[in-house]
Amino acid sequence: MRWLKNLFGGGETFAAVDLPPAQAAALEAWRQRPAEDFTQPHFRTRYVVVDVEASGLNMLKDNLISIGAVAVGGGLIDPADSFQAVLRQEQVSSHENILIHGIGGSAQQDGMEPAAALLAFLDYIGKAPLVAYHAEFDQAMIDRALQRYLGVSLELPWIDLAWVLPELFRERIDAQVQLDDWLGLFGIGNFLRHNAVADAYATAQLLQVALTRGAARGKESAQVFMDTEKARRWVRRGG
């Protein structure tokens, strides 16, 4: 999604980051991890489904509060292969915002040191393809936090199910709709809405549906899903 960088290129500029030696070493270790082969079949690929909670919806100004992630490997969800972190906030988000995601002021103030939380997230995801629903927001919030606290950009591909699913299920929903519409269509529940890891878990179940349909339709890899998304965006947005 290089267009995101163009869109946000004139936004906030962060000072250079001087990490402590241990954190710098952890970041370099992640950088040196080998790239994944995105042409491998779905069921030989580890996908990481990501969801975030933030202090608001402004991708240029609001802060990342929490990250939730759930892996889908071999087409299966392993509940033990998940990630959740609340980033410590210098200023607690508004009462109205807390009512949405449920992360109270004390939890925000007692969260993980942001650089440590983000390094733990990088270690968890490795170089896997990332998946989200309406991925632009998740990607933008994570990239801003990475630039602010670690001085890096993620540079990993994202797959947005909001664009891939309508292409796979044109006979059911051939339009851009909300996540809850797809969850309802396939009878997928969400045990705690607007909780990052719970939303990621529900979206991971939706990804399983997409992987099965994709394999049956000859769309058998992460790369094909990325190409499918790109083509649908191009058509729907008039090139």
Contacts in CASP RR format, 6 or more apart in sequence:
PFRMAT RR
TARGET T0000
AUTHOR 0000-0000-0000
METHOD contacts of the structure
MODEL  1
MRWLKNLFGGGETFAAVDLPPAQAAALEAWRQRPAEDFTQPHFRTRYVVV
DVEASGLNMLKDNLISIGAVAVGGGLIDPADSFQAVLRQEQVSSHENILI
HGIGGSAQQDGMEPAAALLAFLDYIGKAPLVAYHAEFDQAMIDRALQRYL
GVSLELPWIDLAWVLPELFRERIDAQVQLDDWLGLFGIGNFLRHNAVADA
YATAQLLQVALTRGAARGKESAQVFMDTEKARRWVRRGG
1 135 0 8 1.000
1 136 0 8 1.000
1 139 0 8 1.000
1 158 0 8 1.000
4 136 0 8 1.000
4 139 0 8 1.000
4 140 0 8 1.000
4 143 0 8 1.000
8 59 0 8 1.000
8 60 0 8 1.000
8 140 0 8 1.000
8 144 0 8 1.000
11 60 0 8 1.000
12 60 0 8 1.000
12 61 0 8 1.000
12 144 0 8 1.000
12 148 0 8 1.000
14 147 0 8 1.000
14 148 0 8 1.000
14 151 0 8 1.000
16 151 0 8 1.000
17 148 0 8 1.000
17 149 0 8 1.000
17 150 0 8 1.000
17 151 0 8 1.000
19 27 0 8 1.000
19 115 0 8 1.000
19 150 0 8 1.000
23 115 0 8 1.000
23 116 0 8 1.000
23 119 0 8 1.000
23 150 0 8 1.000
26 119 0 8 1.000
26 123 0 8 1.000
27 119 0 8 1.000
27 122 0 8 1.000
27 150 0 8 1.000
27 152 0 8 1.000
30 119 0 8 1.000
30 122 0 8 1.000
30 123 0 8 1.000
30 126 0 8 1.000
31 152 0 8 1.000
33 126 0 8 1.000
33 127 0 8 1.000
34 127 0 8 1.000
35 127 0 8 1.000
36 45 0 8 1.000
36 46 0 8 1.000
36 127 0 8 1.000
36 128 0 8 1.000
36 129 0 8 1.000
36 222 0 8 1.000
38 45 0 8 1.000
38 129 0 8 1.000
38 157 0 8 1.000
38 221 0 8 1.000
38 222 0 8 1.000
38 223 0 8 1.000
38 226 0 8 1.000
39 221 0 8 1.000
39 222 0 8 1.000
39 223 0 8 1.000
40 221 0 8 1.000
40 222 0 8 1.000
41 215 0 8 1.000
41 220 0 8 1.000
41 221 0 8 1.000
42 74 0 8 1.000
42 75 0 8 1.000
42 211 0 8 1.000
42 214 0 8 1.000
42 215 0 8 1.000
42 220 0 8 1.000
42 221 0 8 1.000
42 222 0 8 1.000
43 73 0 8 1.000
43 74 0 8 1.000
43 75 0 8 1.000
43 211 0 8 1.000
43 215 0 8 1.000
44 74 0 8 1.000
45 73 0 8 1.000
45 74 0 8 1.000
45 128 0 8 1.000
45 129 0 8 1.000
45 221 0 8 1.000
45 222 0 8 1.000
46 71 0 8 1.000
46 72 0 8 1.000
46 73 0 8 1.000
46 74 0 8 1.000
46 128 0 8 1.000
47 71 0 8 1.000
47 72 0 8 1.000
47 73 0 8 1.000
47 128 0 8 1.000
47 129 0 8 1.000
47 130 0 8 1.000
47 131 0 8 1.000
47 159 0 8 1.000
47 207 0 8 1.000
47 211 0 8 1.000
47 222 0 8 1.000
48 69 0 8 1.000
48 70 0 8 1.000
48 71 0 8 1.000
48 72 0 8 1.000
48 124 0 8 1.000
48 125 0 8 1.000
48 128 0 8 1.000
48 129 0 8 1.000
48 130 0 8 1.000
48 131 0 8 1.000
49 69 0 8 1.000
49 70 0 8 1.000
49 71 0 8 1.000
49 72 0 8 1.000
49 130 0 8 1.000
49 131 0 8 1.000
49 132 0 8 1.000
49 200 0 8 1.000
49 201 0 8 1.000
49 203 0 8 1.000
49 204 0 8 1.000
49 207 0 8 1.000
50 67 0 8 1.000
50 68 0 8 1.000
50 69 0 8 1.000
50 125 0 8 1.000
50 130 0 8 1.000
50 131 0 8 1.000
50 132 0 8 1.000
50 135 0 8 1.000
50 138 0 8 1.000
50 142 0 8 1.000
50 200 0 8 1.000
51 67 0 8 1.000
51 68 0 8 1.000
51 69 0 8 1.000
51 132 0 8 1.000
51 138 0 8 1.000
51 196 0 8 1.000
51 197 0 8 1.000
51 199 0 8 1.000
51 200 0 8 1.000
51 203 0 8 1.000
52 64 0 8 1.000
52 65 0 8 1.000
52 66 0 8 1.000
52 67 0 8 1.000
52 68 0 8 1.000
52 137 0 8 1.000
52 138 0 8 1.000
52 141 0 8 1.000
52 142 0 8 1.000
52 196 0 8 1.000
53 65 0 8 1.000
53 66 0 8 1.000
53 100 0 8 1.000
53 101 0 8 1.000
53 103 0 8 1.000
53 194 0 8 1.000
53 195 0 8 1.000
53 196 0 8 1.000
54 62 0 8 1.000
54 63 0 8 1.000
54 64 0 8 1.000
54 65 0 8 1.000
54 137 0 8 1.000
54 141 0 8 1.000
55 62 0 8 1.000
55 63 0 8 1.000
55 65 0 8 1.000
55 89 0 8 1.000
55 93 0 8 1.000
55 94 0 8 1.000
55 97 0 8 1.000
56 62 0 8 1.000
56 93 0 8 1.000
56 97 0 8 1.000
57 137 0 8 1.000
59 136 0 8 1.000
59 137 0 8 1.000
59 140 0 8 1.000
59 141 0 8 1.000
59 144 0 8 1.000
60 144 0 8 1.000
62 141 0 8 1.000
63 87 0 8 1.000
63 89 0 8 1.000
63 93 0 8 1.000
63 145 0 8 1.000
64 87 0 8 1.000
64 141 0 8 1.000
64 142 0 8 1.000
64 144 0 8 1.000
64 145 0 8 1.000
65 86 0 8 1.000
65 87 0 8 1.000
65 89 0 8 1.000
65 93 0 8 1.000
65 101 0 8 1.000
65 103 0 8 1.000
65 108 0 8 1.000
66 84 0 8 1.000
66 85 0 8 1.000
66 86 0 8 1.000
66 87 0 8 1.000
66 101 0 8 1.000
66 103 0 8 1.000
66 196 0 8 1.000
67 83 0 8 1.000
67 84 0 8 1.000
67 85 0 8 1.000
67 87 0 8 1.000
67 117 0 8 1.000
67 121 0 8 1.000
67 142 0 8 1.000
67 196 0 8 1.000
68 82 0 8 1.000
68 83 0 8 1.000
68 84 0 8 1.000
68 85 0 8 1.000
68 196 0 8 1.000
68 197 0 8 1.000
68 199 0 8 1.000
68 200 0 8 1.000
69 82 0 8 1.000
69 83 0 8 1.000
69 84 0 8 1.000
69 121 0 8 1.000
69 124 0 8 1.000
69 125 0 8 1.000
69 197 0 8 1.000
69 200 0 8 1.000
70 77 0 8 1.000
70 81 0 8 1.000
70 82 0 8 1.000
70 83 0 8 1.000
70 197 0 8 1.000
70 200 0 8 1.000
70 201 0 8 1.000
70 203 0 8 1.000
70 204 0 8 1.000
71 77 0 8 1.000
71 78 0 8 1.000
71 81 0 8 1.000
71 82 0 8 1.000
71 128 0 8 1.000
71 204 0 8 1.000
72 131 0 8 1.000
72 204 0 8 1.000
72 207 0 8 1.000
72 208 0 8 1.000
72 211 0 8 1.000
73 81 0 8 1.000
75 208 0 8 1.000
75 211 0 8 1.000
76 208 0 8 1.000
77 201 0 8 1.000
77 204 0 8 1.000
77 205 0 8 1.000
77 208 0 8 1.000
82 197 0 8 1.000
82 200 0 8 1.000
82 201 0 8 1.000
83 120 0 8 1.000
83 121 0 8 1.000
83 124 0 8 1.000
83 125 0 8 1.000
83 197 0 8 1.000
84 196 0 8 1.000
84 197 0 8 1.000
85 111 0 8 1.000
85 112 0 8 1.000
85 117 0 8 1.000
85 120 0 8 1.000
85 121 0 8 1.000
86 103 0 8 1.000
86 107 0 8 1.000
86 108 0 8 1.000
86 110 0 8 1.000
86 111 0 8 1.000
86 112 0 8 1.000
86 117 0 8 1.000
87 111 0 8 1.000
87 112 0 8 1.000
87 114 0 8 1.000
87 117 0 8 1.000
87 118 0 8 1.000
87 145 0 8 1.000
88 108 0 8 1.000
88 109 0 8 1.000
88 110 0 8 1.000
88 111 0 8 1.000
88 112 0 8 1.000
88 113 0 8 1.000
88 114 0 8 1.000
88 117 0 8 1.000
89 105 0 8 1.000
89 108 0 8 1.000
89 109 0 8 1.000
89 111 0 8 1.000
92 98 0 8 1.000
92 104 0 8 1.000
92 105 0 8 1.000
92 108 0 8 1.000
92 109 0 8 1.000
93 105 0 8 1.000
93 108 0 8 1.000
98 104 0 8 1.000
98 105 0 8 1.000
100 194 0 8 1.000
101 194 0 8 1.000
101 195 0 8 1.000
101 196 0 8 1.000
102 194 0 8 1.000
102 195 0 8 1.000
111 117 0 8 1.000
112 120 0 8 1.000
114 145 0 8 1.000
114 148 0 8 1.000
114 149 0 8 1.000
115 149 0 8 1.000
115 150 0 8 1.000
118 145 0 8 1.000
118 146 0 8 1.000
118 149 0 8 1.000
118 150 0 8 1.000
119 150 0 8 1.000
121 142 0 8 1.000
125 156 0 8 1.000
127 156 0 8 1.000
128 156 0 8 1.000
129 156 0 8 1.000
129 157 0 8 1.000
129 158 0 8 1.000
129 159 0 8 1.000
129 222 0 8 1.000
129 226 0 8 1.000
130 139 0 8 1.000
130 154 0 8 1.000
130 156 0 8 1.000
130 157 0 8 1.000
130 158 0 8 1.000
130 159 0 8 1.000
131 158 0 8 1.000
131 159 0 8 1.000
131 160 0 8 1.000
131 161 0 8 1.000
131 203 0 8 1.000
131 204 0 8 1.000
131 207 0 8 1.000
132 138 0 8 1.000
132 139 0 8 1.000
132 158 0 8 1.000
132 159 0 8 1.000
132 160 0 8 1.000
132 161 0 8 1.000
132 203 0 8 1.000
133 160 0 8 1.000
133 161 0 8 1.000
133 162 0 8 1.000
133 179 0 8 1.000
133 182 0 8 1.000
133 203 0 8 1.000
133 206 0 8 1.000
134 160 0 8 1.000
134 162 0 8 1.000
134 179 0 8 1.000
135 158 0 8 1.000
135 159 0 8 1.000
135 160 0 8 1.000
135 161 0 8 1.000
135 162 0 8 1.000
136 160 0 8 1.000
138 158 0 8 1.000
139 154 0 8 1.000
139 158 0 8 1.000
142 154 0 8 1.000
143 153 0 8 1.000
143 154 0 8 1.000
146 152 0 8 1.000
146 153 0 8 1.000
146 154 0 8 1.000
147 153 0 8 1.000
157 222 0 8 1.000
157 226 0 8 1.000
159 222 0 8 1.000
159 225 0 8 1.000
159 226 0 8 1.000
159 229 0 8 1.000
160 229 0 8 1.000
161 182 0 8 1.000
161 203 0 8 1.000
161 206 0 8 1.000
161 207 0 8 1.000
161 210 0 8 1.000
162 176 0 8 1.000
162 177 0 8 1.000
162 179 0 8 1.000
163 176 0 8 1.000
163 228 0 8 1.000
163 229 0 8 1.000
163 232 0 8 1.000
163 233 0 8 1.000
164 210 0 8 1.000
164 225 0 8 1.000
164 228 0 8 1.000
164 229 0 8 1.000
164 232 0 8 1.000
165 173 0 8 1.000
165 182 0 8 1.000
165 206 0 8 1.000
165 210 0 8 1.000
166 173 0 8 1.000
166 174 0 8 1.000
166 175 0 8 1.000
166 176 0 8 1.000
166 177 0 8 1.000
166 232 0 8 1.000
167 228 0 8 1.000
167 229 0 8 1.000
167 231 0 8 1.000
167 232 0 8 1.000
168 210 0 8 1.000
168 213 0 8 1.000
168 214 0 8 1.000
168 217 0 8 1.000
168 219 0 8 1.000
168 228 0 8 1.000
169 213 0 8 1.000
172 185 0 8 1.000
173 181 0 8 1.000
173 182 0 8 1.000
173 185 0 8 1.000
176 236 0 8 1.000
179 199 0 8 1.000
179 202 0 8 1.000
179 203 0 8 1.000
179 206 0 8 1.000
182 188 0 8 1.000
182 206 0 8 1.000
183 189 0 8 1.000
183 190 0 8 1.000
183 202 0 8 1.000
183 206 0 8 1.000
186 205 0 8 1.000
186 206 0 8 1.000
186 209 0 8 1.000
188 202 0 8 1.000
188 205 0 8 1.000
188 206 0 8 1.000
189 202 0 8 1.000
189 205 0 8 1.000
190 198 0 8 1.000
190 199 0 8 1.000
190 201 0 8 1.000
190 202 0 8 1.000
191 198 0 8 1.000
191 201 0 8 1.000
192 198 0 8 1.000
193 199 0 8 1.000
210 225 0 8 1.000
214 220 0 8 1.000
214 224 0 8 1.000
214 225 0 8 1.000
218 224 0 8 1.000
219 225 0 8 1.000
219 228 0 8 1.000
END
